[in-house]
Amino acid sequence: MASSHRLGFIDGLRGWAVIVMIEVHTFNEWLLPDLKKLEIWKFINFTNGLVAPSFIMLAGFSLGLTAVRKWDEYTHLTAPFQKRLKHLLLIFFVGYLLHLPAKNYRFLKYWPVPAKVEEFMAVDVLQLIIICLLLLHVIIFVFRSQRLLFWLSLTLGVGLFLFTPWAYDTTVFDAFPHYVSNYCNKTHGSLFPLFPWGGYVFLGSAFAMKFAEWRTRDKGDEFMHLLGWCGLLMVAFGLLADAIPFTLQSNYHFWKTSPEFNSIRFGIVVLLLYVLWFIEHRWNISPDFAKLFGQESFLVYAAHLMLLYSMFGTFSIVTFWGAQLNFLEAALGYLCVLTPMFALAWSWRRIKHKSMRIAHWIMIGVFACFLFLFFFFENGSFVFWIINPNDPFK
C-alpha cells in the first residue's frame, strides 16, 4: 500500500527499472545469438546495464529518506524498528531461496557438490541490498548521528568505487569462508559483490539524506536541480578520467573495474531520477503503472524469476524458447510475462489496501505451498514418497 509520504518519481524510477529488468531476462534468454551481434543490441545492452544500478541506488536512497523522517524509530528498539528488521531478513532469506540449486528435497542428496554450493553462496542483488541496508541500520542505531551517517555513507560509497580495481581479483578475501568472501568480489561467481555495487547503496543513502535535509527547509526543488548537475558532473568526470592516457590501476578494465565507469553509471541513474522528478514536478506526469511496479518491486522480482526459470521440476519458459526468437517474437514473449506481473502487482496492492490480515494469511499460504512443492514435486509431476518403496528418504 502506497504511503502518503512516498515520492512518485522514486517509485517511478524503481518501477521502470523493474519493467526493463524483465526485458533483460527475457531478451537475454530468448534472442537469437546472431541478433546480439547487431549495433542496436549494444545500445539495448548498455540501457539494460542501468537496471541494477538504479534498483540498488534507490534502495539506499529510500532508506536515507525514511531514516531522516523516522529517526527516533531507527535509533531505538521500537516495534516499527523490529518489524523493519524482520522484513529485511525475510527478503534476505528469499534471496537465498531463489538461489537454491536443489529443485526438491530429493536433490539434496547430491550436496555438497562444490559447484552447487558456490552457486548457492553467490551474492545476487537481494543479498547485496539487504547486507548494505542492515549495515546502515547498525550505523544509525549505534552512532545515532545523522551527520555521521551522511559522512560514513559518502565515504563507504566512494571507497567501494575507488578500491574495486584492487578487490576485483585479489586473493586476500580467500582467507575467509566463501559465504563471507563472496560478498567482496566475483572470484567465486557472485554477480553483485560489495565492490563496487555496495557503493550505489551508500551513495544513494548519502544523497537522500541531503535531499531530506533540504526539504525540511523548503528547498527540495533547489536540491533536485543541484542533483541533476551533480549527475552531469559525475558522467563528465568519468569520461574525462577515462580519457587520461595513463592509469594507476594494475588491472584496468573500463567496463568491469574502473571507478570511472561506476561514476558514469551512477551519474546517469541520478540524471534519470532528476528527469522523472522534473517531469512530475513540471507537468504532473507520473505513470501509475510504473509506480505500481516500483511499489511492489520485490514481489514482481521474485515472481518473474519463478515464472521464467521454474523453481520446481525441469521445465521452464526460458529453456523452452531459449535463444530461438527474433526481436518481434521476443518482444511479444516479454509482454506475455510483463502482463501477468502487472496483474499480480495490482491484485496484491488491492489486497493489502483492503486488509493486511488477509495479505498475511496469503503469504503464509504461499509459503506452505512452496514447502509442499519442494517435498512432493519432481520433474513436473507430484511424487508422494509414501508410496515409493525405493525412496532413500523414507
N, C-alpha and C positions, 0 to 999 in steps of 0.2 A: 504494500500500500504506500503510495507516494506521500511523503511528508510535506507539510506546508513550508518547511524550511528548504526543501530541495530546490536546486537551481537547474532550470531546464537545459541550459547549454552543457552542463556537466553530464546529466543523464543522456542528452542528445549525442555527445561525442562517444560516450561509452556504448550507446545503442548502435551507432554507426560502426564502431569497432566490432561489435558482435555480429552485425549483418555481414560485414566484409570477412570476418573470421570464418563464417560458414562457407562463404565463397572460396576462401583459401583452401579449406579442407576438401571441398567437392571438386574444384577445378584441378588442384594438385593431384588428386587421385584418379580422376576420370579423363582428363585431357590426353589426347594422343601425344606421344613423345615428340614427334616431328613438329607439332604446333608450338611446343615450348622453345623452339629454336628461332621463332619469328621475333622481329623487333618489338612488336606490340606486347609480347609476353614479358619482355624486360621491363616495360613500363608498369604492366599489371603486377609483376613480381615485386617491384620497388614499392608500389602502393600497398600491396599485401603486407610488406615488411613493416608498415606503420601500425598494424593492428596491435601487436604485442606491446610496443612502447606506449601506445595510447591507453590500452587496458591497464597496464602496470602503473603508469604515472598517475592515472585517475584514482587508483586505489590509495596512493599516498595523499593525493590532493583531497579526496573525500575525508580521510581521517584527519588531516590537518584542519579542515573547516569545522568538522564535528567536535574535535577536541577543544578548540578555542571556544566554541559556543557552549559546550557542556563540560567545562574544565573541572568543576567540582566532582562530577561523576567519574572522570578519568583519574583523579588523584586520591580517591577513597574507594574502599571495597563496598560500594553500594550495590544494590540489586541490579540496576542497569549495567554497571561495570561487569559484574559476574555474568550476566546474560550475554553481553557482548563478547566476552572471552569464550563462552560456550559455543557461540555462533561461529567464531573464528576456528575453534578446534574441530567443529563439525565439518567445516569446509576443508580443513587440513586432512581430516580422515577421508572425506570423499575424494580428495585429490589423489591419495594413495590407492583408494579403492578403484579408481579409474585406471590405475597402472597395474592392477592385479593381473599377472600373466596366466594364472590358472582360471580356466573358463568355469570350472566347477570343482567340487571338493575332491573328485577322483584324480584330477591332475596334480593335486598337492603331493602325491606320492613321488612325482618327478623332481620335487625340490629336495635339497637346494642345488639346482643346476646353476653354475656361475653366471651364465648369460641371462638366465631368468631373474636371478637375484639382482644383477646390475640393472636390468630393465625395470624392476620394481623400485629400486632405490633411486633411479634417475629423477632429478628435480625438474618438475614441469611448472607451468605458470602459477597454478594454485598454491603449490608448496612454497614457491618463492614469495608470493604476495603475503601469505599468512605469516611466514617467518619474519619478514620485514615489519609487518604490522604489529606482531607480538613484541618485537624489539622496541618499536616506538611506544607501545603501551608500557613496557618496562621503564623506558626512559622517563615518560611522563609521570608514572607512579612513584619512581624513586627520587627524581630530582625536583618535580613539582614546580618547574620554572618554564614559562613559555619562551622566554628569551633564550635559555639554554637549549630547549628543544629545537628552536629555529636554527641555532648555530651548529648543533650536533647533526641535525638533518642535512643542512647545507654541506657540512664538512664530509659526512659519510657519502653523500651523493657525488660530490666532486671527486673524493678519494677513490671511490669504486670505479669511476670512469678512468681516472689517471693511472691506476695500478692494474687495469685489465691486461695490458701487454705483458706484464710480468706474471700475472696469475694464470694466464691462458694455458700455458703448457708446463708450468713449474711442477716439480715432483715434491715440493715441500709439504703439500697437503696430503700426500700419500701416507704420511706418518699417522694420520687419523683414520678411524674406521670409515668405510665407504659412505655410511649414512650421514657422516659429517663432511668428508672431503667432497662429496657430490654437490654440496651447496657452494663450493668455492670455484670450481672450473668444470670444463666439459670433458675432462680426461676419461671419465667412466660413463659418458653418454648423457649427461644432464643437458637439457635444452635451455634452461633458464637459471644458470648459477648466479650467485650474488655479484660476481664480476662479469659483465658490467650492469646486469639487469636490476640489481638492488638499487643502483643509483637513481633509476627512474622513480622508484617509490619514495626515496628520501628527498630528492629534489622536488617532487610533487608536493610532499608534505611541507617543505620549507616555503614554496611559493604560495601554497594555500594559506599558511599562517599569516603571511604578509597581506594577502587579499582580505582575510577576515579582519585583520587589524585596521586596514584602510576603510573597510565597510563600516566599522563602528564609528568612524569619523566622517561618515557620509562621503567618502572619496573612493568608493568601489569602482566607479566608472573610470576615474583617473588611473587607478591601478591597472585596470584591464587594458587601457591604452599603452601603459608602460610595459605590460606583459607582452603585448604584441610586438613592441620594439625590441624587447628582450629576446623574443623568439627569432626575430630577424638577425639580431646581433650574434646569437648562438649559431645560426646557419652560416652567416658570413665568416665568423671565427673559424668554424670547422673547415670551410672551403679554403680560406687563406692559409690556415695552418698546414693543410694537406699539400698546398702548392709550394711550400718551402722545400727546397731541393735536398734537405738533409733531415735526419731524424735521430733522436736519442734512443729509439726503441730497437732492441736487438732482433726482434721477430715481428717487424712491422707488417701488418696486413690491414689495409684500409677498411675492408668490409667486416673483419672479424675482431680485431683487437684495438683499433685506433680510437683514442679519445675524441679525435676529430669527427669520426663518423657518428659516434654517440652524441656529440654536441649537435650535429646536424639533425639527427633524428629527433632528439629532444626538442630542438628549436622548432621543427616542423609540427610536432604534436602541440606545442604551446601556441603556434600560429593557428592551428586548426581549432583549438579551444577559443582563441580570441575571435576568429571568424564566426563561429557559431554564436558566441556571446553578442557580437556586433549585429548579426542578422536578427537575433532575438530581441536585442535592445532597440535597434533602429526600426525594424519593420514588424516586430512581434510575430516572427515566424519561427516556430519550434515544433517540427512534426511530431505528433503524438505517437506514431508507430515507432519512431526511433527512440523516443523517451521510454516507451514501454519495454523495448528490448534492453535499454540501459538499466531500468529499474529491476528487471528480472534476469539480469545477465548471468548470474550463477546457475539458475535453473536451466536457461537455454544452453549454456556452455556444456553442462553435464548431459542434458537430454540429447543434444545433437550428436555428441560423441557416441552415446549408447545406440542411437539410431543408425549412425553411419558405420560404426565398427563392430557393433553387436558384442555385448559383454558375455553372452551365453550362446553356446553352440558354435558351429563353424561358419555359418552363413553370415555374410554382411553385405550391405549395399555397395560399399566401395570395391570389394573384390568381385562382385557380380558385374559391375560396369568398369572395372579397373582399366585405365589407360586405353580406352576404346572410343571415346566420344570426340566430336568436333566442338567448336565453340558454341554453336547453337544448341546442340544436344546437351552439352554440359550446363549451359545456362538454364535450359528447361528443367534438368535434374536438380539444379541448385534451387530453383523456385519451388520444386516439389518438396524439398527439405525445409526451405525457409517458411513456407505457408503453415505447416503444422506446428512449427516452432512459435510462430506468431499466435496461432490459436491457443497453444499451451500457455504462453505468457499471459495472454489476455484472460483466459479462464482462471489461471492461478491468482491473478490480481483481483478478479471479481470475487473469488472465494475468500481471499484474505480480507477484502473490504467488507464482505458480509459477516464473516465470523472467523476469528483467528483460532478459535477452539476447533472448528471443523477442519481448518487448514492443518493443525497439529495432528489430528487423527488421520488425515490423509497421508501425512508424512510417515506416521507410524505404519500405516497400511502398506505404503510403498516399500518401506524397509523390510517388512515382513515378506512381501512378495519377492524382494531381492534374495532374502535368505532361502526361501522355498526354491527359487530357480537355481540358486547356487548349489543346493544339495540334491535336487531332483531333476535337473535339466541337463541333458547331454546330447551334443551333436544334433540338435534340432528336435529331439523328442523327449518326452518325460520318461524318466527311469526311476522306478520305485525299487530301491535296493533291497527291500524286504523280500521280494520275490526272486532275487538273483542269488542263487546258492554259491556262485563263484566270486561274489564281491568280496575283495580282501578287507573291506572296511566294516563288514558285518560284525 
